[in-house]
Every structure is written in structure tokens, then in C-alpha cells.
């Protein structure tokens, strides 16, 4: 059984290739060539706040499970175990912090590819943490970005983040003074925060905007206001309806506020923009099937 390090993942898995792999993963799920099991969590007793998370999936070539721990003081620590579908043989243990970061960005890029306007060239990002950087990297693969605007709560952090992205990706990236300034008139918006409450207002979103909301995978947290999700958005897509019921506060909190309201979201492969003025949302939780796809690619590149 091989051991694949974070550095090997970074050196092997390019963002353009990750976008292709995740796009193919959505097709496999649509066609029944892949199966995905939702995330489950073990909460430790005693008040330390440590949680064990695990999620599994498989396709005709490979299957595997991602396991990670999280703690408010020490952060999250990811590992992926990869197996061969044909005979069940264990193939690799993968350090998976960057693996997950890259495939999460790639999922937003796939949604942007299919749901954002072709001429969308301004990206507004709320958040400057672990996941925000690969969101920008991935979306720049599928759209030619004229400007990237970034807002997060700490001015110094958002300024440094914007400077780093400008240098690293060759983009016109700048920090903004307010969240509204970041997203108003932006053709593509990303929310990448751990917020429990909405980080933007529905009135800030212009007609034709596509939104990738990927910061939360808990039913008690959300980044988008109910009005935007339930009344204003024309298309609401998710990576998995099953997962959305279990994890998407952005969708489930509005439903709890409106007894009898219908669940609006469809899976990404069934979603489609049909007009230039439509507002579209992709609520991403992340799937183990995506981890299988990218981990298998890294393994094949290194050892096949």
C-alpha cells in the first residue's frame, strides 16, 4: 500500500485536470457509474469539540473513504484511503487536505461552467480562508476573469489574500471595504465562510449572477438569505440532493421558516441556465465521489 503526501498531491493534481475529473464524476453519478455515501459525523463527549467525519464512494475503477478530524483549536486533518474496485485491494493512503481543497474548487468551477453567463468576467468572493484560494484558481479555468474582488472580516487578511492571488494567478484581484462592494455587479459570486448567518443580502445580487455557496455543510449554518434562495433565484443546484437534506443549512433553514414550502434544489447535472437575466445558485457540500476521482488520478500518475 502506497503513501501519498500532500506535496505529491500538489505536484500531480493540476486545477484544470481536477475540473475535468470532477465534471466526469458528476456524469458518472448521473449515469449510475458511481455511488456516493453522505458524510457522517462522530461527536466526542467531554466538551473538547473534536469531531470525526467520514464519507465514502466508489466507481467502476476505484472506491474509498475520506476520514478527517476537526477541532476548534487545531483545525481539520484529512486522510483518504483508496482501494481497487475489481478485487478490493488497498492501494494508497493519501494525505488529503489539499486533495479536498482542490476538488472543492473544481466543483464550483464545473457549476460555473454550466450555470454562469458566458460573458461573466467579474468574480466576487466573500471569505479568505483555506478554501477561498482554490475557488479563485478553479473558476479562472472556466471563465476569463477581468477582476476579482475579495472581502472578509479582517482588513489585513483580505488585503494579503488579494495580493497573493493576484501574484499567484496573474489576476486583477483586490480587497474591498465591504461585502456589498465585493458582490454587487459581479457575474460570479463565491461565499467561502464558516458563518452561521447570511453573509450577503439578496438586493446586492444583480440579474444574471451565478453564486457558488460552499462554506457550510451543516444544517445549522448558512451563507445565503432565505429570500434569495426561495424567491429570487431562478435555478438552485446541489451536488447531491441526498446530501443537501442532511447538510445544507442554506436550503433547510428557509424550508423550516416556511412550513409546506417545496424543496427547490436539483442536482447539478439536471440544472440549466435558460436566460441571461436568471440568477443561479450552486450549493456545494462536497462528495466523496469527487475525492475518489481525484485520488485515483494522483495514484495512477504516480504508480501506473
C-alpha positions as CSV (number, residue, x, y, z in Angstrom):
1,X,0.0,0.0,0.0
2,X,1.4,3.4,-1.1
3,X,1.6,6.5,1.0
4,X,0.9,9.8,-1.0
5,X,2.0,13.0,0.6
6,X,0.4,16.5,0.4
7,X,3.4,17.6,-1.7
8,X,2.8,14.8,-4.2
9,X,-0.8,15.8,-4.5
10,X,0.1,19.4,-5.1
11,X,2.7,18.5,-7.7
12,X,0.5,15.9,-9.5
13,X,-3.1,17.3,-9.5
14,X,-3.4,20.5,-11.5
15,X,-6.5,22.5,-11.3
16,X,-7.5,22.2,-15.0
17,X,-7.3,18.4,-14.7
18,X,-9.2,18.4,-11.4
19,X,-12.0,20.4,-13.1
20,X,-12.2,17.7,-15.8
21,X,-12.2,14.9,-13.3
22,X,-15.0,16.4,-11.2
23,X,-17.0,17.2,-14.3
24,X,-16.7,13.5,-15.3
25,X,-17.6,12.5,-11.7
26,X,-20.9,14.3,-12.0
27,X,-21.6,12.5,-15.2
28,X,-20.8,9.1,-13.6
29,X,-23.2,9.9,-10.8
30,X,-25.9,10.8,-13.3
31,X,-25.4,7.6,-15.3
32,X,-25.2,5.3,-12.3
33,X,-21.5,4.6,-12.9
34,X,-20.6,5.9,-9.4
35,X,-22.2,5.7,-6.0
36,X,-21.8,8.2,-3.2
37,X,-22.5,7.8,0.6
38,X,-23.2,11.0,2.5
39,X,-20.9,12.3,5.3
40,X,-21.4,11.0,8.8
41,X,-20.0,12.5,12.0
42,X,-18.9,11.2,15.4
43,X,-19.1,13.9,18.1
44,X,-16.8,13.2,21.0
45,X,-18.1,13.5,24.6
46,X,-16.5,15.7,27.2
47,X,-16.8,19.2,25.6
48,X,-13.5,19.2,23.7
49,X,-15.3,19.9,20.4
50,X,-13.4,17.2,18.5
51,X,-15.4,15.6,15.6
52,X,-14.6,12.6,13.4
53,X,-16.1,12.9,9.9
54,X,-16.2,10.2,7.3
55,X,-17.6,9.8,3.7
56,X,-17.3,7.0,1.2
57,X,-17.9,6.5,-2.5
58,X,-16.9,4.3,-5.5
59,X,-16.9,3.9,-9.2
60,X,-16.1,1.0,-11.6
61,X,-12.4,1.5,-11.1
62,X,-11.9,2.6,-7.5
63,X,-13.6,3.1,-4.2
64,X,-12.5,4.7,-1.0
65,X,-13.3,6.6,2.2
66,X,-12.2,10.0,3.4
67,X,-11.8,10.4,7.1
68,X,-11.0,13.6,8.9
69,X,-10.9,15.0,12.4
70,X,-11.7,18.6,13.3
71,X,-11.3,20.7,16.5
72,X,-11.8,24.4,17.0
73,X,-8.3,24.8,18.3
74,X,-6.3,22.6,15.9
75,X,-8.4,22.7,12.7
76,X,-9.1,19.8,10.3
77,X,-6.9,16.9,9.3
78,X,-7.8,14.8,6.2
79,X,-6.9,11.3,5.1
80,X,-8.2,9.4,2.1
81,X,-8.0,5.6,1.7
82,X,-8.1,4.3,-1.9
83,X,-9.0,0.8,-3.0
84,X,-9.3,-1.0,-6.3
85,X,-12.9,-1.9,-7.3
86,X,-12.0,-5.1,-9.2
87,X,-10.5,-7.0,-6.3
88,X,-10.9,-4.8,-3.2
89,X,-7.2,-4.4,-2.8
90,X,-5.9,-1.4,-0.8
91,X,-3.8,0.9,-3.0
92,X,-2.9,4.1,-1.1
93,X,-3.3,6.2,1.9
94,X,-3.4,9.9,0.8
95,X,-2.8,13.0,2.8
96,X,-5.9,14.8,1.7
97,X,-6.0,18.4,3.0
98,X,-5.0,19.8,-0.4
99,X,-6.8,17.0,-2.3
100,X,-10.1,18.2,-0.8
101,X,-9.3,21.8,-1.2
102,X,-8.6,21.3,-4.9
103,X,-11.6,19.2,-5.7
104,X,-13.9,21.6,-3.8
105,X,-12.7,24.4,-6.0
106,X,-13.1,22.2,-9.1
107,X,-16.8,21.5,-8.2
108,X,-17.5,25.2,-8.1
109,X,-15.8,25.6,-11.5
110,X,-17.9,22.9,-13.0
111,X,-21.1,24.6,-11.7
112,X,-19.8,27.9,-13.0
113,X,-19.0,26.3,-16.4
114,X,-22.6,25.3,-16.9
115,X,-24.6,27.9,-14.9
116,X,-22.7,31.2,-15.2
117,X,-23.2,33.5,-18.2
118,X,-20.6,33.0,-20.8
119,X,-19.6,36.7,-20.5
120,X,-19.3,36.7,-16.7
121,X,-15.8,38.1,-16.0
122,X,-16.0,39.7,-12.5
123,X,-15.8,37.3,-9.5
124,X,-16.8,38.5,-6.1
125,X,-15.5,36.4,-3.2
126,X,-16.6,36.6,0.5
127,X,-14.1,34.7,2.6
128,X,-10.3,34.5,2.6
129,X,-9.7,31.2,4.3
130,X,-8.5,27.7,3.4
131,X,-10.9,27.1,0.6
132,X,-11.2,30.6,-1.0
133,X,-7.9,30.5,-2.9
134,X,-8.7,27.3,-4.9
135,X,-12.2,28.7,-5.6
136,X,-10.5,31.5,-7.5
137,X,-8.0,29.2,-9.1
138,X,-10.7,26.9,-10.3
139,X,-13.1,29.5,-11.6
140,X,-10.3,31.1,-13.6
141,X,-10.0,27.9,-15.5
142,X,-13.6,28.1,-16.9
143,X,-14.0,31.9,-17.2
144,X,-11.6,34.6,-18.3
145,X,-11.7,36.9,-15.3
146,X,-11.3,40.6,-15.7
147,X,-11.5,41.4,-12.0
148,X,-11.6,39.5,-8.7
149,X,-12.9,41.3,-5.6
150,X,-12.4,39.9,-2.1
151,X,-13.9,40.7,1.2
152,X,-13.5,39.1,4.6
153,X,-13.9,40.5,8.1
154,X,-10.3,41.3,8.8
155,X,-8.9,44.1,6.5
156,X,-5.3,42.9,6.8
157,X,-6.1,39.4,6.0
158,X,-8.3,40.2,3.0
159,X,-5.6,42.6,1.7
160,X,-2.9,40.0,1.9
161,X,-5.1,37.3,0.4
162,X,-5.9,39.5,-2.6
163,X,-2.3,40.4,-3.2
164,X,-1.3,36.7,-3.0
165,X,-4.0,35.7,-5.5
166,X,-3.0,38.5,-7.9
167,X,0.6,37.4,-7.9
168,X,-0.1,33.6,-7.9
169,X,-2.7,33.5,-10.6
170,X,-1.9,36.6,-12.6
171,X,-5.3,38.1,-11.9
172,X,-6.5,41.6,-11.2
173,X,-7.5,40.9,-7.6
174,X,-8.3,43.5,-5.0
175,X,-9.7,43.7,-1.5
176,X,-12.9,45.7,-0.9
177,X,-14.1,47.7,2.1
178,X,-17.5,45.9,2.3
179,X,-19.1,42.6,1.3
180,X,-21.6,44.6,-0.8
181,X,-18.8,46.1,-2.9
182,X,-17.4,42.7,-3.5
183,X,-20.5,41.1,-4.9
184,X,-22.6,44.0,-6.5
185,X,-22.5,43.8,-10.3
186,X,-20.3,40.6,-10.1
187,X,-21.3,38.0,-12.6
188,X,-20.0,35.2,-10.4
189,X,-20.1,35.2,-6.6
190,X,-18.4,32.8,-4.2
191,X,-19.2,32.5,-0.5
192,X,-16.5,30.6,1.4
193,X,-17.0,31.2,5.1
194,X,-17.9,29.4,8.2
195,X,-20.8,31.8,9.0
196,X,-24.0,30.8,10.8
197,X,-25.9,33.7,9.3
198,X,-26.2,35.1,5.7
199,X,-23.1,37.0,4.6
200,X,-24.8,38.9,1.8
201,X,-28.2,40.4,1.1
202,X,-30.5,39.4,-1.7
203,X,-30.7,43.0,-3.0
204,X,-26.9,43.0,-3.7
205,X,-27.2,40.3,-6.3
206,X,-27.6,41.5,-9.9
207,X,-29.7,39.8,-12.6
208,X,-27.7,37.2,-14.4
209,X,-25.4,36.4,-11.4
210,X,-24.2,32.9,-10.6
211,X,-23.5,32.1,-6.9
212,X,-21.3,29.3,-5.6
213,X,-22.1,28.8,-1.9
214,X,-19.6,26.3,-0.5
215,X,-18.7,27.5,3.0
216,X,-21.1,25.4,5.1
217,X,-22.0,21.7,5.3
218,X,-24.1,21.9,8.5
219,X,-27.9,22.3,8.6
220,X,-27.5,24.9,11.4
221,X,-25.3,27.3,9.2
222,X,-26.0,29.3,6.1
223,X,-24.4,32.0,4.0
224,X,-27.4,32.9,1.8
225,X,-30.6,34.7,2.9
226,X,-33.9,32.9,2.6
227,X,-35.4,35.4,0.2
228,X,-32.6,34.8,-2.3
229,X,-32.9,31.0,-2.1
230,X,-36.6,30.7,-2.1
231,X,-37.9,33.7,-4.1
232,X,-35.3,35.3,-6.2
233,X,-33.0,32.6,-7.6
234,X,-34.3,31.0,-10.8
235,X,-32.1,27.9,-10.5
236,X,-30.9,26.2,-7.3
237,X,-28.5,23.3,-7.9
238,X,-26.7,21.0,-5.5
239,X,-24.0,18.3,-5.9
240,X,-26.4,15.8,-4.2
241,X,-30.0,16.1,-3.1
242,X,-29.5,13.4,-0.5
243,X,-26.5,15.3,1.0
244,X,-28.4,18.6,0.8
245,X,-31.2,17.3,3.0
246,X,-28.6,16.3,5.6
247,X,-26.1,19.2,5.4
248,X,-27.4,22.3,3.6
249,X,-28.5,24.9,6.1
250,X,-28.7,27.3,3.1
251,X,-31.6,25.3,1.9
252,X,-33.1,23.6,5.0
253,X,-33.3,26.7,7.2
254,X,-35.5,28.5,4.7
255,X,-37.7,25.4,4.5
256,X,-38.1,25.4,8.3
257,X,-39.2,29.1,8.1
258,X,-41.9,28.3,5.6
259,X,-43.9,25.2,6.5
260,X,-45.3,23.5,3.5
261,X,-42.8,25.0,1.1
262,X,-41.2,22.8,-1.6
263,X,-37.5,21.8,-1.7
264,X,-36.3,23.7,-4.7
265,X,-32.9,22.2,-5.5
266,X,-32.0,19.9,-8.3
267,X,-28.7,18.1,-8.8
268,X,-26.2,19.9,-10.9
269,X,-26.4,17.6,-13.9
270,X,-30.1,18.5,-14.2
271,X,-29.7,22.2,-13.8
272,X,-29.6,24.6,-16.7
273,X,-29.5,28.4,-17.3
274,X,-32.1,29.3,-19.8
275,X,-31.9,33.1,-19.8
276,X,-29.2,35.8,-19.4
277,X,-31.0,37.5,-16.5
278,X,-31.5,34.4,-14.5
279,X,-29.9,34.2,-11.0
280,X,-28.4,30.7,-10.4
281,X,-27.1,29.1,-7.2
282,X,-24.9,26.1,-6.7
283,X,-24.9,24.9,-3.1
284,X,-21.9,22.7,-2.7
285,X,-21.3,20.3,0.2
286,X,-18.6,18.2,-1.4
287,X,-18.9,14.5,-2.3
288,X,-16.7,11.5,-1.6
289,X,-17.2,10.5,-5.2
290,X,-15.1,13.6,-6.1
291,X,-12.4,12.5,-3.7
292,X,-12.3,9.1,-5.3
293,X,-11.9,10.6,-8.8
294,X,-9.0,12.9,-7.9
295,X,-7.2,10.4,-5.6
296,X,-7.4,7.7,-8.2
297,X,-5.9,10.1,-10.8
298,X,-3.0,11.0,-8.4
299,X,-2.4,7.4,-7.7
300,X,-2.3,6.4,-11.4
301,X,0.0,9.3,-12.3
302,X,2.5,8.3,-9.6
303,X,2.4,4.5,-9.8
304,X,0.9,3.2,-13.0
